[in-house]
Amino acid sequence: YPELKNISIEFVFKETDASAYCRPVFSTMMLSAKERTYRVVISKKIRKSKEPVRFQNLSFSAQIGVIAHELGHVLHFIEKSAIEMAEIGIRYLEDNAFKRTLEIGTDLRAIQHGFGYQLLEYAFLVEELQKQFPDETYYQTYFSFYMTADEIIREMKTLDKELDI
């Protein structure tokens, strides 16, 4: 992500029910998008049924995929004003179609930056976990918002054709 070279990004480990997530630091919201600080929060403790996707339990490749996805959010956020960011936050929580569009767009950014294989490893993991934990909502609804392995592969093939690789 060379576009993020001069962007302030903090990586923080904390107890959270998400493997990772990214948000602008609230105290910097009124600054210009490129002057804000963005925080990537990574799980250090998570509920038992989600232990397989706790960051430290992921393979190195899947960890890179998670970070690449979160940096894709930063890339999106540096194009937005404070008002647009507030709107994104509200819509993300209330509108599943919006959430899917945002997350798919973020996956696409990661793939376009060369992290398709790493995202793919995480997607394969979630597919396996769906079978192992049929009652865990996170695994069962994951692909309602993020790209499936097939979608990632299809996008990687499309990108390869565009680049004539």
TIBAZA-281325 format. One line per 3 residues: number of its first residue (from 1); their letters; for each residue x, y, z of N, C-alpha, C, CB. Coordinates in nm, 2 decimals, padded with zeros to 4 digits. Glycine has a CB too. Example, Ala and Ser with C-alpha at 12.3 -4.5 7.8 and 13.67 -1.06 7.14 Angstrom:
// TIBAZA-281325
1	AS	01.32 -00.57 00.78 01.23 -00.45 00.78 01.32 -00.33 00.78 01.13 -00.45 00.90  01.28 -00.22 00.71 01.37 -00.11 00.71 01.29 00.00 00.79 01.41 -00.06 00.57
// end
This chain:
// TIBAZA-281325
1	YPE	00.08 -00.12 00.00 00.00 00.00 00.00 00.09 00.13 00.00 -00.09 00.00 00.12  00.15 00.15 -00.11 00.24 00.27 -00.11 00.16 00.40 -00.09 00.31 00.28 -00.24  00.03 00.40 -00.11 -00.05 00.52 -00.09 -00.06 00.56 00.06 -00.19 00.50 -00.15
4	LKN	-00.03 00.46 00.14 -00.04 00.48 00.29 00.09 00.52 00.36 -00.10 00.36 00.35  00.19 00.54 00.27 00.33 00.57 00.33 00.33 00.68 00.43 00.42 00.61 00.21  00.26 00.79 00.41 00.27 00.90 00.51 00.14 00.91 00.59 00.28 01.03 00.43
7	ISI	00.07 00.80 00.60 -00.06 00.80 00.68 -00.02 00.74 00.82 -00.17 00.72 00.61  -00.08 00.81 00.92 -00.06 00.76 01.06 -00.15 00.64 01.09 -00.08 00.87 01.16  -00.09 00.52 01.11 -00.17 00.40 01.14 -00.12 00.34 01.27 -00.17 00.30 01.02
10	EFV	-00.20 00.31 01.36 -00.16 00.25 01.49 -00.22 00.10 01.48 -00.22 00.32 01.61  -00.14 00.01 01.53 -00.18 -00.13 01.54 -00.19 -00.16 01.69 -00.09 -00.23 01.47  -00.31 -00.20 01.74 -00.33 -00.22 01.88 -00.39 -00.36 01.90 -00.43 -00.11 01.94
13	FKE	-00.34 -00.43 02.00 -00.40 -00.56 02.04 -00.49 -00.53 02.16 -00.28 -00.66 02.07  -00.61 -00.58 02.15 -00.70 -00.57 02.27 -00.81 -00.68 02.26 -00.77 -00.43 02.27  -00.88 -00.69 02.37 -00.99 -00.79 02.38 -01.10 -00.73 02.29 -01.04 -00.81 02.52
16	TDA	-01.14 -00.81 02.19 -01.25 -00.77 02.10 -01.31 -00.90 02.04 -01.20 -00.68 01.99  -01.43 -00.90 02.01 -01.49 -01.01 01.95 -01.47 -01.02 01.80 -01.64 -01.01 01.98  -01.40 -00.93 01.74 -01.37 -00.93 01.60 -01.22 -00.97 01.59 -01.39 -00.79 01.53
19	SAY	-01.19 -01.04 01.48 -01.05 -01.08 01.46 -00.96 -00.95 01.44 -01.03 -01.16 01.33  -01.02 -00.85 01.37 -00.96 -00.72 01.36 -01.06 -00.63 01.30 -00.83 -00.73 01.26  -01.04 -00.50 01.32 -01.12 -00.40 01.26 -01.04 -00.27 01.26 -01.25 -00.38 01.34
22	CRP	-01.09 -00.18 01.18 -01.02 -00.05 01.16 -01.11 00.07 01.17 -00.95 -00.05 01.02  -01.07 00.17 01.23 -01.15 00.29 01.25 -01.05 00.41 01.26 -01.24 00.29 01.37  -01.10 00.53 01.22 -01.02 00.65 01.25 -01.02 00.67 01.40 -01.07 00.77 01.17
25	VFS	-00.91 00.73 01.45 -00.91 00.77 01.60 -01.00 00.89 01.61 -00.76 00.80 01.64  -01.09 00.88 01.70 -01.20 00.98 01.71 -01.14 01.12 01.73 -01.29 00.95 01.83  -01.04 01.14 01.81 -00.98 01.27 01.84 -00.92 01.34 01.71 -00.88 01.27 01.95
28	TMM	-00.90 01.26 01.61 -00.84 01.31 01.48 -00.94 01.33 01.37 -00.73 01.22 01.44  -01.07 01.30 01.40 -01.17 01.30 01.30 -01.19 01.43 01.22 -01.31 01.26 01.36  -01.17 01.54 01.29 -01.19 01.67 01.23 -01.07 01.72 01.15 -01.22 01.78 01.34
31	LSA	-00.96 01.64 01.15 -00.85 01.67 01.07 -00.88 01.63 00.92 -00.72 01.61 01.12  -00.80 01.67 00.83 -00.82 01.63 00.70 -00.79 01.47 00.69 -00.72 01.70 00.60  -00.85 01.41 00.60 -00.84 01.26 00.59 -00.70 01.21 00.60 -00.91 01.21 00.47
34	KER	-00.61 01.28 00.53 -00.47 01.23 00.53 -00.39 01.27 00.66 -00.40 01.28 00.41  -00.45 01.35 00.74 -00.38 01.39 00.87 -00.44 01.31 00.98 -00.40 01.54 00.89  -00.55 01.24 00.96 -00.60 01.16 01.07 -00.51 01.05 01.11 -00.74 01.11 01.03
37	TYR	-00.54 00.99 01.23 -00.47 00.87 01.27 -00.58 00.76 01.26 -00.41 00.87 01.41  -00.54 00.65 01.20 -00.63 00.53 01.19 -00.58 00.42 01.28 -00.64 00.48 01.04  -00.67 00.35 01.34 -00.63 00.24 01.43 -00.68 00.11 01.38 -00.69 00.27 01.57
40	VVI	-00.59 00.02 01.37 -00.62 -00.12 01.34 -00.62 -00.20 01.47 -00.53 -00.19 01.23  -00.73 -00.25 01.51 -00.74 -00.32 01.64 -00.74 -00.47 01.60 -00.87 -00.28 01.72  -00.66 -00.54 01.67 -00.64 -00.69 01.65 -00.67 -00.76 01.78 -00.49 -00.72 01.60
43	SKK	-00.75 -00.87 01.76 -00.79 -00.94 01.88 -00.68 -01.01 01.95 -00.90 -01.05 01.84  -00.67 -00.99 02.08 -00.58 -01.07 02.16 -00.65 -01.18 02.25 -00.49 -00.98 02.25  -00.78 -01.16 02.26 -00.86 -01.25 02.33 -01.00 -01.25 02.27 -00.87 -01.23 02.49
46	IRK	-01.06 -01.36 02.25 -01.19 -01.37 02.17 -01.27 -01.49 02.23 -01.16 -01.39 02.02  -01.40 -01.49 02.21 -01.48 -01.60 02.26 -01.43 -01.74 02.21 -01.63 -01.58 02.24  -01.45 -01.84 02.28 -01.40 -01.97 02.25 -01.43 -02.02 02.11 -01.45 -02.07 02.35
49	SKE	-01.55 -02.00 02.07 -01.59 -02.06 01.93 -01.52 -01.98 01.82 -01.74 -02.05 01.91  -01.47 -01.86 01.85 -01.40 -01.79 01.75 -01.24 -01.79 01.76 -01.44 -01.64 01.75  -01.20 -01.87 01.86 -01.05 -01.89 01.88 -00.98 -01.92 01.75 -01.02 -02.00 01.98
52	PVR	-01.03 -02.00 01.66 -00.95 -02.03 01.54 -00.92 -01.91 01.45 -01.03 -02.13 01.45  -01.00 -01.80 01.46 -00.98 -01.68 01.39 -00.92 -01.57 01.47 -01.11 -01.63 01.32  -00.88 -01.60 01.59 -00.80 -01.50 01.67 -00.67 -01.48 01.60 -00.78 -01.54 01.82
55	FQN	-00.63 -01.36 01.58 -00.52 -01.32 01.50 -00.39 -01.41 01.52 -00.48 -01.18 01.52  -00.36 -01.43 01.65 -00.24 -01.51 01.68 -00.25 -01.65 01.64 -00.21 -01.50 01.83  -00.37 -01.70 01.62 -00.40 -01.84 01.58 -00.40 -01.86 01.43 -00.52 -01.89 01.64
58	LSF	-00.40 -01.75 01.36 -00.40 -01.76 01.21 -00.26 -01.80 01.16 -00.45 -01.63 01.15  -00.25 -01.86 01.04 -00.13 -01.88 00.97 -00.07 -01.74 00.94 -00.14 -01.97 00.84  00.06 -01.73 00.91 00.12 -01.60 00.87 00.05 -01.55 00.75 00.27 -01.62 00.85
61	SAQ	00.02 -01.63 00.65 -00.04 -01.58 00.53 -00.18 -01.52 00.56 -00.05 -01.70 00.43  -00.26 -01.59 00.64 -00.39 -01.54 00.67 -00.38 -01.41 00.76 -00.47 -01.65 00.75  -00.28 -01.40 00.84 -00.26 -01.28 00.92 -00.23 -01.16 00.82 -00.14 -01.29 01.01
64	IGV	-00.15 -01.19 00.72 -00.12 -01.08 00.62 -00.25 -01.05 00.55 -00.02 -01.13 00.52  -00.34 -01.14 00.52 -00.47 -01.12 00.45 -00.55 -01.03 00.54 -00.54 -01.25 00.42  -00.56 -01.06 00.67 -00.64 -00.97 00.76 -00.59 -00.83 00.76 -00.64 -01.04 00.90
67	IAH	-00.46 -00.81 00.78 -00.40 -00.68 00.78 -00.42 -00.61 00.65 -00.25 -00.69 00.81  -00.40 -00.68 00.54 -00.42 -00.62 00.40 -00.57 -00.57 00.39 -00.39 -00.72 00.29  -00.66 -00.65 00.44 -00.80 -00.61 00.44 -00.82 -00.48 00.52 -00.90 -00.72 00.49
70	ELG	-00.77 -00.48 00.64 -00.78 -00.36 00.72 -00.72 -00.24 00.66 -00.73 -00.39 00.87  -00.60 -00.25 00.60 -00.54 -00.14 00.54 -00.62 -00.09 00.42 -00.39 -00.18 00.49  -00.69 -00.19 00.35 -00.78 -00.15 00.25 -00.89 -00.05 00.30 -00.85 -00.27 00.19
73	HVL	-00.93 -00.07 00.42 -01.03 00.02 00.48 -00.96 00.16 00.50 -01.08 -00.03 00.62  -00.84 00.16 00.54 -00.77 00.29 00.56 -00.76 00.36 00.42 -00.63 00.27 00.61  -00.73 00.29 00.32 -00.72 00.34 00.18 -00.86 00.41 00.14 -00.68 00.24 00.08
76	HFI	-00.97 00.34 00.18 -01.10 00.40 00.16 -01.13 00.52 00.24 -01.21 00.29 00.19  -01.09 00.52 00.37 -01.11 00.62 00.46 -01.04 00.75 00.43 -01.08 00.58 00.60  -00.92 00.74 00.37 -00.84 00.86 00.34 -00.90 00.94 00.22 -00.70 00.83 00.31
79	EKS	-01.01 00.89 00.16 -01.08 00.96 00.06 -01.21 01.03 00.11 -01.12 00.86 -00.06  -01.23 01.02 00.24 -01.36 01.06 00.30 -01.34 01.18 00.40 -01.43 00.95 00.37  -01.44 01.27 00.40 -01.45 01.38 00.49 -01.50 01.32 00.63 -01.54 01.49 00.44
82	AIE	-01.49 01.41 00.73 -01.54 01.37 00.86 -01.69 01.33 00.86 -01.52 01.48 00.97  -01.77 01.41 00.78 -01.91 01.39 00.77 -01.93 01.26 00.70 -01.98 01.50 00.69  -01.86 01.23 00.59 -01.87 01.11 00.52 -01.84 00.99 00.61 -01.79 01.11 00.39
85	MAE	-01.73 01.00 00.69 -01.69 00.90 00.78 -01.80 00.87 00.88 -01.56 00.93 00.85  -01.87 00.97 00.94 -01.98 00.95 01.03 -02.09 00.88 00.96 -02.03 01.09 01.09  -02.12 00.91 00.84 -02.23 00.85 00.76 -02.19 00.70 00.74 -02.24 00.92 00.63
88	IGI	-02.07 00.67 00.71 -02.03 00.53 00.69 -02.05 00.45 00.81 -01.88 00.53 00.64  -02.01 00.51 00.93 -02.02 00.44 01.05 -02.17 00.41 01.09 -01.96 00.52 01.17  -02.25 00.50 01.06 -02.40 00.48 01.09 -02.45 00.37 01.00 -02.48 00.61 01.08
91	RYL	-02.43 00.39 00.87 -02.48 00.30 00.77 -02.43 00.16 00.78 -02.45 00.35 00.63  -02.30 00.15 00.82 -02.24 00.02 00.84 -02.31 -00.06 00.95 -02.09 00.03 00.88  -02.36 00.00 01.05 -02.43 -00.07 01.16 -02.57 -00.10 01.13 -02.42 00.02 01.29
94	EDN	-02.63 -00.02 01.04 -02.78 -00.03 01.02 -02.82 -00.10 00.88 -02.83 00.10 01.02  -02.73 -00.10 00.79 -02.76 -00.14 00.65 -02.67 -00.25 00.61 -02.76 -00.02 00.56  -02.72 -00.38 00.61 -02.64 -00.49 00.57 -02.59 -00.49 00.42 -02.71 -00.62 00.59
97	AFK	-02.67 -00.43 00.33 -02.64 -00.42 00.19 -02.52 -00.32 00.18 -02.76 -00.37 00.11  -02.52 -00.21 00.26 -02.41 -00.12 00.26 -02.29 -00.18 00.31 -02.45 00.01 00.34  -02.30 -00.26 00.42 -02.19 -00.32 00.49 -02.12 -00.42 00.39 -02.23 -00.40 00.61
100	RTL	-02.21 -00.50 00.31 -02.15 -00.59 00.21 -02.07 -00.51 00.11 -02.26 -00.67 00.15  -02.13 -00.41 00.06 -02.06 -00.33 -00.05 -01.93 -00.28 00.00 -02.15 -00.21 -00.09  -01.93 -00.22 00.12 -01.81 -00.17 00.18 -01.70 -00.28 00.20 -01.83 -00.10 00.31
103	EIG	-01.74 -00.39 00.25 -01.64 -00.50 00.28 -01.59 -00.57 00.15 -01.71 -00.61 00.37  -01.68 -00.58 00.05 -01.64 -00.64 -00.08 -01.54 -00.54 -00.14 -01.76 -00.67 -00.17  -01.57 -00.41 -00.14 -01.48 -00.31 -00.19 -01.35 -00.32 -00.13 -01.54 -00.17 -00.18
106	TDL	-01.35 -00.34 00.00 -01.22 -00.35 00.08 -01.14 -00.47 00.04 -01.25 -00.35 00.23  -01.21 -00.59 00.02 -01.15 -00.71 -00.03 -01.09 -00.69 -00.16 -01.25 -00.83 -00.03  -01.16 -00.62 -00.25 -01.11 -00.59 -00.39 -00.99 -00.51 -00.38 -01.22 -00.52 -00.47
109	RAI	-00.98 -00.40 -00.29 -00.86 -00.32 -00.28 -00.74 -00.41 -00.24 -00.88 -00.21 -00.18  -00.76 -00.50 -00.15 -00.65 -00.59 -00.10 -00.61 -00.68 -00.22 -00.70 -00.68 00.01  -00.70 -00.73 -00.30 -00.66 -00.81 -00.41 -00.59 -00.73 -00.51 -00.79 -00.88 -00.48
112	QHG	-00.63 -00.61 -00.54 -00.57 -00.53 -00.64 -00.43 -00.49 -00.60 -00.65 -00.40 -00.67  -00.40 -00.49 -00.47 -00.27 -00.46 -00.41 -00.18 -00.59 -00.40 -00.28 -00.39 -00.28  -00.23 -00.70 -00.45 -00.15 -00.82 -00.45 -00.17 -00.91 -00.33 -00.01 -00.78 -00.46
115	FGY	-00.28 -00.90 -00.26 -00.30 -00.98 -00.14 -00.41 -01.08 -00.15 -00.33 -00.90 -00.02  -00.44 -01.12 -00.28 -00.55 -01.22 -00.30 -00.52 -01.35 -00.24 -00.56 -01.23 -00.45  -00.40 -01.40 -00.25 -00.37 -01.54 -00.20 -00.39 -01.54 -00.04 -00.23 -01.58 -00.24
118	QLL	-00.35 -01.43 00.02 -00.36 -01.42 00.16 -00.51 -01.41 00.21 -00.29 -01.30 00.22  -00.59 -01.33 00.13 -00.73 -01.33 00.16 -00.80 -01.47 00.14 -00.80 -01.22 00.07  -00.75 -01.53 00.03 -00.80 -01.66 00.00 -00.78 -01.76 00.11 -00.74 -01.71 -00.13
121	EYA	-00.66 -01.76 00.17 -00.63 -01.85 00.28 -00.73 -01.83 00.40 -00.49 -01.83 00.33  -00.76 -01.71 00.43 -00.86 -01.68 00.53 -01.00 -01.73 00.49 -00.86 -01.53 00.57  -01.04 -01.71 00.37 -01.17 -01.75 00.32 -01.18 -01.90 00.33 -01.19 -01.71 00.18
124	FLV	-01.07 -01.97 00.29 -01.07 -02.12 00.30 -01.09 -02.16 00.45 -00.94 -02.18 00.24  -01.02 -02.09 00.54 -01.03 -02.12 00.68 -01.18 -02.11 00.73 -00.94 -02.03 00.76  -01.24 -02.00 00.69 -01.38 -01.97 00.73 -01.47 -02.08 00.68 -01.42 -01.83 00.69
127	EEL	-01.45 -02.12 00.55 -01.53 -02.23 00.49 -01.52 -02.36 00.58 -01.48 -02.26 00.35  -01.40 -02.39 00.62 -01.38 -02.51 00.71 -01.45 -02.49 00.84 -01.23 -02.54 00.73  -01.44 -02.37 00.90 -01.50 -02.35 01.03 -01.65 -02.35 01.03 -01.45 -02.21 01.08
130	QKQ	-01.71 -02.31 00.91 -01.85 -02.32 00.90 -01.90 -02.46 00.93 -01.90 -02.28 00.76  -01.82 -02.56 00.88 -01.86 -02.70 00.90 -01.84 -02.74 01.05 -01.78 -02.79 00.81  -01.73 -02.70 01.11 -01.69 -02.74 01.24 -01.78 -02.67 01.35 -01.55 -02.70 01.27
133	FPD	-01.83 -02.55 01.32 -01.90 -02.47 01.42 -02.04 -02.42 01.36 -01.82 -02.35 01.47  -02.13 -02.51 01.33 -02.25 -02.47 01.26 -02.34 -02.37 01.34 -02.34 -02.60 01.23  -02.31 -02.36 01.47 -02.39 -02.27 01.55 -02.33 -02.13 01.57 -02.42 -02.33 01.69
136	ETY	-02.20 -02.11 01.52 -02.13 -01.99 01.53 -02.17 -01.89 01.42 -01.98 -02.01 01.53  -02.25 -01.79 01.46 -02.30 -01.69 01.37 -02.19 -01.63 01.28 -02.38 -01.58 01.44  -02.08 -01.59 01.34 -01.97 -01.53 01.26 -01.94 -01.61 01.14 -01.85 -01.51 01.35
139	YQT	-01.91 -01.74 01.16 -01.87 -01.82 01.04 -01.99 -01.84 00.94 -01.83 -01.96 01.09  -02.11 -01.86 00.99 -02.22 -01.88 00.91 -02.26 -01.76 00.83 -02.34 -01.93 00.99  -02.24 -01.64 00.88 -02.28 -01.52 00.81 -02.16 -01.45 00.74 -02.35 -01.42 00.90
142	YFS	-02.04 -01.50 00.76 -01.92 -01.43 00.71 -01.93 -01.39 00.56 -01.80 -01.52 00.73  -01.97 -01.49 00.48 -01.98 -01.46 00.33 -02.10 -01.38 00.29 -01.97 -01.59 00.26  -02.18 -01.34 00.38 -02.29 -01.25 00.35 -02.22 -01.11 00.33 -02.39 -01.24 00.47
145	FYM	-02.10 -01.09 00.39 -02.04 -00.96 00.38 -01.91 -00.95 00.31 -02.02 -00.91 00.52  -01.83 -01.06 00.31 -01.70 -01.07 00.26 -01.70 -01.16 00.14 -01.60 -01.11 00.36  -01.59 -01.15 00.06 -01.58 -01.23 -00.06 -01.56 -01.38 -00.03 -01.47 -01.18 -00.15
148	TAD	-01.63 -01.47 -00.10 -01.60 -01.61 -00.09 -01.47 -01.65 -00.16 -01.72 -01.69 -00.15  -01.42 -01.77 -00.13 -01.30 -01.81 -00.20 -01.32 -01.81 -00.35 -01.27 -01.96 -00.15  -01.44 -01.85 -00.40 -01.46 -01.85 -00.54 -01.46 -01.71 -00.60 -01.60 -01.92 -00.57
151	EII	-01.52 -01.62 -00.52 -01.52 -01.48 -00.57 -01.37 -01.42 -00.57 -01.61 -01.39 -00.48  -01.30 -01.45 -00.47 -01.16 -01.41 -00.47 -01.08 -01.46 -00.59 -01.09 -01.45 -00.33  -01.09 -01.59 -00.61 -01.02 -01.66 -00.72 -01.07 -01.59 -00.85 -01.05 -01.81 -00.72
154	REM	-01.20 -01.57 -00.87 -01.25 -01.51 -00.99 -01.19 -01.37 -01.01 -01.40 -01.50 -00.99  -01.18 -01.29 -00.91 -01.12 -01.16 -00.92 -00.98 -01.16 -00.95 -01.15 -01.08 -00.79  -00.90 -01.26 -00.89 -00.76 -01.27 -00.91 -00.74 -01.31 -01.06 -00.70 -01.37 -00.82
157	KTL	-00.82 -01.40 -01.11 -00.81 -01.43 -01.25 -00.84 -01.32 -01.35 -00.90 -01.55 -01.29  -00.94 -01.24 -01.31 -00.97 -01.12 -01.39 -00.86 -01.02 -01.39 -01.10 -01.05 -01.34  -00.80 -01.00 -01.27 -00.69 -00.91 -01.26 -00.57 -00.95 -01.34 -00.65 -00.89 -01.11
160	DKE	-00.54 -01.08 -01.33 -00.43 -01.14 -01.41 -00.45 -01.12 -01.56 -00.42 -01.29 -01.38  -00.57 -01.13 -01.61 -00.60 -01.11 -01.75 -00.58 -00.96 -01.79 -00.75 -01.15 -01.79  -00.63 -00.87 -01.69 -00.61 -00.73 -01.72 -00.47 -00.69 -01.72 -00.68 -00.65 -01.61
163	LDI	-00.38 -00.76 -01.64 -00.24 -00.73 -01.64 -00.16 -00.81 -01.74 -00.18 -00.75 -01.50  -00.24 -00.90 -01.81 -00.18 -00.99 -01.91 -00.06 -01.07 -01.86 -00.13 -00.90 -02.03  -00.09 -01.13 -01.74 00.01 -01.22 -01.67 -00.01 -01.36 -01.72 00.00 -01.21 -01.52
// end
